[in-house]
């Protein structure tokens, strides 16, 4: 199946996926996340690929949920998010190391995708946040728990309740970002990291990743997903969604 919202490349021992919907600054819809999950799963099963690299476009890694898509499918918004949660869960079960390369916005589900990765390289213009409360919604893919595991209660509460986005420098200090890298040096940097990992005994790499990733509890993720689904039926979110819905033509009598 031809991918509509992602671009793919295999280079050396890297499987590279680029989120590619520039018209919406890489807002993530159901199809984009499904394509991403399927491609990463495919790379995870390819013995020739040792490391998976996930990138966005220059202006934006991923600018949150595609709210216009949800508004255009108002009656099935909950079903769409449930499908997306299933695809997102695939990112959390990948055996091979995931390297995120972040430039510009990583908001909402974009930030959650970043936190599902193992190593995060960011340019200095990267911004990370969970602004869903501004439209009456909660982070839908485990963002509160993943963020709290890195930042602690106080800073996570500040970000979620106020919608404040972290700069790349703040995100590095808080443990969301592994390294800040210039635009010019980014390709060389992630290639160097991938080659170093690819040269290691792969069974040991996979086990090490599992031990580190084991800090996330499936129970907390399940509960957070269920609560976020309930918010899809809240009056606040429905009202916010209506503001994004296409306007129907008026039924004025023809003259």
N, C-alpha and C positions, 0 to 999 in steps of 0.2 A: 504493500500500500504506500502511495506517495504521501510524504509528510507535507502538510500545509503550513505549519507554524514553527517548525524547527528545521535547522540545517545540520547535516552530519558529515563527519570526516574521520578517517582513520589515518593516523600518522605515527610511524614507529610502532610503539606498543600502546599508544593512546587511542581511546575512542572519544572523539570530541563531539559534543552536542551544543549547538547554538540556538537559544530561544530567538525567534525571528518574526516578530509582529510589530514592526516599527511604527505603524499607523496608530497604535494604541500605547506606545512606549512599553511594549511587551506586557500589557495586561494579560492575565492568565485566565483563559476560558477552559471549558470542559475538554475540548478537542486538543488544545495545546498541552494540557497536563497529561492527557491520555497518550499523545504521541511521545512526550518526554519519558513517561514511565515505560512504555513499550520499548523505546530505543535503548534506554539504560539497562533494562532487563536483557535485551539482546546482547549488548556489549558485555554484560556480566557473565553471560554464558559462553562467550567466545574466548577460547584458551589463548589466542594470540594477543588479546588485549589485557594489559596488566593494571591500567589506571584509566579512570573515566574523568574527563574534563567537561565541566558545564559552564557555558558562557552566556552572556546576553549581548545586546548591541551597545554601542559606545555611550549613548545617552541614558540607557536604562537596562539593568539586569532583568528586573520584572517589577512592574508598578502596581502590584496588587491584583485583586480579582477583577475580571471583566464585568463590571456592574451593568453596563449597557446590554451585555448578553443575557444576564439574569433578568433584567427588566423586560427584555423582548420575549422572554419565556417565563413570565410572571408566575403562572400556575404550576410550573415544574421546577422552580428554583431549588426547593429542598431536595428533590431527586437528583438534580445536577450536582449539588454540593456533596451528596452522599456518594455519587459516582467518583467525584474528584477525590474524596477522602480515601476511597479504595485505591485509586491510582497513586495518591501521595504515599500511602503505606508501603508501596513498592520501593520507594526511595529509601525507606528506613531498613529494608531487608537486603540491600545490595551488599554482596560479599567484598567486592573490590573497592579500593580507595576512590572516593569522589573528591575531586578538586573543583571548587567554585571559583570562578574568575569574575569579580564584580566591579562594574563601573556604573556610576549614576545611581538610580533608585533601586533599592531592594526593599519594597514595602509590602505589608500584608503577607499574602502567600509567597511573594518573592523573598521576603525575609525568612519565612519558614523553610523554603527550599534551600536557602543558603545554610540554615542551621542543621539541615539534614545531611550536609556534606561534611567531609572529614578535615579538609584543609581549605581555608578561605583566603584567597589573595584579592586585595582590593586596591583600586586607584584612590587617590586622595579626594576625589569628588564623589565617592560612594556615600550613600545615605541609607540607614537601616531603621525600620520602624514598623509598628503594628497599629495603624490608625483606624481600625474597623469600628471602634466605638462611635466615631463621628457620624456614622449612618445607622446606629442602633444595632450593629452586628458585633459578634465576638470573633477573635481569630479562629478559623475553622479547621486548622490542621496541626494543632498541638503547640501553637506558638507561645502561649503563656507559660506552659511547663518547660519548654525548651529554653525560653529566654530566662526564666527564673533559675534554671540550673546553671546558667552562665553568669547572670548579673546579680542574683539574690533578690530578695523581696522588695526592698525599697526602690531600687532603680527600675526593676520590672514594672512595679506599680506606677511609677512616674511616667514611664514610656507608654503603657497601655491606657492609663486614664487621661493623660494629657495629649496623647498622639505625637509626642516629641520624637523626632528622628535623631539617631546618633550619627555623628560624623565618622569618617573612616578612622580617625585618630582615637576617638572615644571607643569605637567598636573594637579596635585592637587592644586597648587597655582593659576592656571588659571581657575579652576572650571570645568575641564573635569572629573577629578577623585574626588570621594567623600572621600575615605580613602585609604591609602597605608597599606597593610596587608602582613605579611610574608606568605610564602608558607605553612609552618607548621600550621598556625592559620587560613588559608583562609576558609576551610570548616566550622569550628566552627563559624567564623565571619558571613558568609552569612546565615548560619542556624539561628543564634541568631537574626539577623536583620529580616529575613523572619518570624520567630515566633512572634516577637514583632509586626510586621505589621499585621499578621494574627489574632492577639488577639484584634485588634481595630475594631470598627464598620465599616463594609465594605463599606457601602454607603458613609460614610464620607471620607474614604480612596480614593474611586474612584473620588469623587468630588474634593478633594484636588489635586489629580494628574491632573485632567482636568484643574483646575485653573492655576497650575504651567506650564503645557505643552502648554497652550494657548498663550505663548509668541512667538511661531513659527507661521508665516503667510503662509497659503496655497498658496497665490499668489506668494510670493517669491520662494517657493519651486517649483511651476509649471514653473516659468520662468527659474530657474536654470536648471531644468531637460531638458527643450527644448533647451537651449543653449548647454548643454553638449551633447545632441543627435546630434546636428549639427556638433560638432567637430569630431564625428565618421567618417564623410565623408571628413575630412581635409587631404591634402597631407601628412602632418607631421605624423598624426596618422596611415594612411595607410602604410607609409614607415616603421614605427616602428612595425606595426603588421606583415608585411612581414618577418621581422627578426626572428619572433617567429614561422612562418609557417613551417610545416614539409617540408623537402627538397624532391623534386620529383627525382626519379632515372633518370640518363641521358639516352639519346636515342642513345647510341653508337652502331654502327653496330656490330653484332656478328661476331667474328672471325671464 
